[in-house]
Every structure is written in structure tokens, then in C-alpha cells.
Amino acid sequence: MRPQIRASERSFSIASSATEALGGKVLELVGGDETFVPPFLRLLIDTDTATLKALLDAFHASNWDAAATASHRITGSLRMLDEARLIDLMSRFEAAIRAREIDDARSHLPRIVESFGHLLALLQKLFDSAAHP
């Protein structure tokens, strides 16, 4: 189901339960002003997508400090969105990298890519609905 945001109702009308809490959090982060939802989501999606790419590039290049920094940035974004499960996963990943426990860190990568990719897809659905009600 595609989530729908109807600005005329002055609140999100979200058809998908998977995005309901996320949509509410986004609305809270923009102070309840729906006009700020699309630009906020665009900035968040673009920044987080670029940071995930930087994390993966750094990890594959064995640039552990850069990978840890990118991981830390993503965790900050997740904290803003109250994504506790992903915060825990990213925190464990970052700790493993900083401790140079690379095999442990590597074991987290598939779940990070899948889970964070899913979150980015949900944010994109919210953006699509908000930008084109």
C-alpha cells in the first residue's frame, strides 16, 4: 500500500501501518508544518543515501576510520527518527569497526544494507506522497 499524505487534512493520512510512526515522527521534526515535510525528507534521503554509499565505499577500501565516521553519522540520523533497532545495529557495527573487529563488522553489513535500505524506501514513499498529494 502506498502511504498517502493529504495536506488539506493538516495531518498525515497514512495508509500503511509500516510508515505511520515514521510519518508522525517526520511531522514532529518539522514542527507540525506540512509545508516543510517534502524538503526535509528530500534532504534526509539524499544525505543518508550518500552517507550509506560513503560507509560502504570506505569499508570495502579498508578505510576503517572513514567507515566508523559514516556509521556514526547514520546513527545520528536514526536517533532523530527514533529507529531503536537500527540504532542498536549501527552502534554495534561502529564499535566493531573502531575495535578493528572487522569480521564482526562485516557480519552486520547485510542487515545494515537491507534495514537501512528499507528505511530509505519508506522515507521515499513518504516524500512521494507529501510532494504529490
Wavefront OBJ file of the C-alpha trace (Angstrom):
o trace
v 0.000 0.000 0.000
v 1.207 3.461 -0.830
v 1.127 5.843 2.138
v -0.895 8.949 1.430
v -0.328 12.330 2.977
v -3.122 14.827 2.494
v -2.016 18.352 3.335
v -5.619 19.546 3.240
v -6.346 17.459 6.330
v -3.498 19.208 8.180
v -2.156 15.859 9.273
v -0.754 12.769 7.679
v -3.265 10.272 6.445
v -1.030 7.264 6.052
v -2.475 4.086 4.650
v 0.440 1.833 5.563
v 0.999 0.949 9.221
v 4.709 0.461 8.465
v 5.028 4.180 7.777
v 2.566 5.587 10.286
v 5.018 6.122 13.141
v 7.717 7.315 10.774
v 5.359 9.819 9.173
v 4.329 11.077 12.582
v 7.943 11.465 13.619
v 8.767 13.395 10.454
v 5.819 15.712 11.044
v 7.024 16.225 14.624
v 10.546 17.023 13.399
v 9.237 19.777 11.129
v 7.209 21.298 13.946
v 3.890 20.093 12.568
v 4.172 22.268 9.452
v 3.445 20.019 6.463
v 4.945 22.507 4.024
v 8.376 21.580 5.378
v 7.881 17.815 5.025
v 8.966 17.430 1.368
v 12.193 19.478 1.602
v 13.074 17.858 4.931
v 12.550 14.359 3.534
v 14.495 15.149 0.361
v 17.451 16.399 2.410
v 17.296 13.408 4.751
v 17.038 10.858 1.931
v 19.842 12.431 -0.096
v 22.157 12.799 2.891
v 21.528 9.314 4.251
v 21.892 7.708 0.821
v 25.224 9.459 0.270
v 26.402 8.529 3.762
v 25.497 4.865 3.262
v 27.443 4.874 -0.005
v 30.409 6.503 1.772
v 30.235 3.865 4.513
v 30.226 1.000 2.023
v 32.991 2.541 -0.082
v 35.166 3.128 2.996
v 34.506 -0.356 4.334
v 35.401 -2.030 1.045
v 38.543 0.130 0.816
v 39.509 -0.922 4.376
v 39.362 2.719 5.468
v 38.126 1.884 8.953
v 38.152 5.427 10.345
v 36.035 6.724 7.465
v 33.670 3.748 7.779
v 33.260 4.372 11.510
v 32.616 8.077 10.894
v 29.960 7.324 8.269
v 28.384 4.787 10.597
v 28.283 7.383 13.371
v 26.584 9.891 11.040
v 23.941 7.352 10.058
v 23.328 6.551 13.720
v 22.672 10.248 14.350
v 20.035 10.277 11.643
v 18.478 7.118 13.092
v 18.362 8.700 16.559
v 16.472 11.651 15.113
v 13.919 9.200 13.690
v 13.781 7.061 16.876
v 14.752 3.900 14.967
v 15.907 1.916 18.033
v 16.538 -1.402 16.292
v 18.693 0.193 13.627
v 20.454 2.386 16.184
v 21.493 -0.749 18.051
v 22.705 -2.441 14.871
v 24.691 0.612 13.713
v 26.169 1.116 17.176
v 27.402 -2.495 17.241
v 28.792 -2.092 13.726
v 30.612 1.119 14.614
v 32.023 -0.389 17.822
v 33.303 -3.409 15.898
v 35.000 -1.195 13.330
v 36.590 1.027 15.959
v 37.866 -2.103 17.749
v 39.125 -3.374 14.373
v 36.950 -6.476 14.731
v 36.380 -6.424 11.005
v 34.863 -9.907 10.681
v 32.265 -8.928 13.282
v 31.584 -5.644 11.493
v 31.346 -7.443 8.143
v 28.733 -9.796 9.570
v 26.466 -6.780 10.229
v 26.735 -5.292 6.730
v 23.966 -7.306 5.006
v 21.448 -6.404 7.736
v 22.541 -2.764 7.660
v 22.130 -2.519 3.906
v 18.767 -4.297 3.991
v 17.325 -2.496 7.023
v 18.634 0.956 6.196
v 17.616 0.489 2.576
v 14.104 -0.377 3.745
v 14.013 2.768 5.897
v 15.175 4.888 2.956
v 12.442 3.327 0.801
v 9.822 4.221 3.424
v 11.145 7.782 3.569
v 10.952 7.942 -0.229
v 7.318 6.784 -0.143
v 6.547 9.487 2.393
v 8.318 12.039 0.197
v 6.411 10.921 -2.904
v 3.108 11.225 -1.059
v 3.958 14.579 0.507
v 5.357 16.093 -2.672
v 2.466 14.871 -4.854
v -0.659 14.662 -2.681
l 1 2 3 4 5 6 7 8 9 10 11 12 13 14 15 16 17 18 19 20 21 22 23 24 25 26 27 28 29 30 31 32 33 34 35 36 37 38 39 40 41 42 43 44 45 46 47 48 49 50 51 52 53 54 55 56 57 58 59 60 61 62 63 64 65 66 67 68 69 70 71 72 73 74 75 76 77 78 79 80 81 82 83 84 85 86 87 88 89 90 91 92 93 94 95 96 97 98 99 100 101 102 103 104 105 106 107 108 109 110 111 112 113 114 115 116 117 118 119 120 121 122 123 124 125 126 127 128 129 130 131 132 133
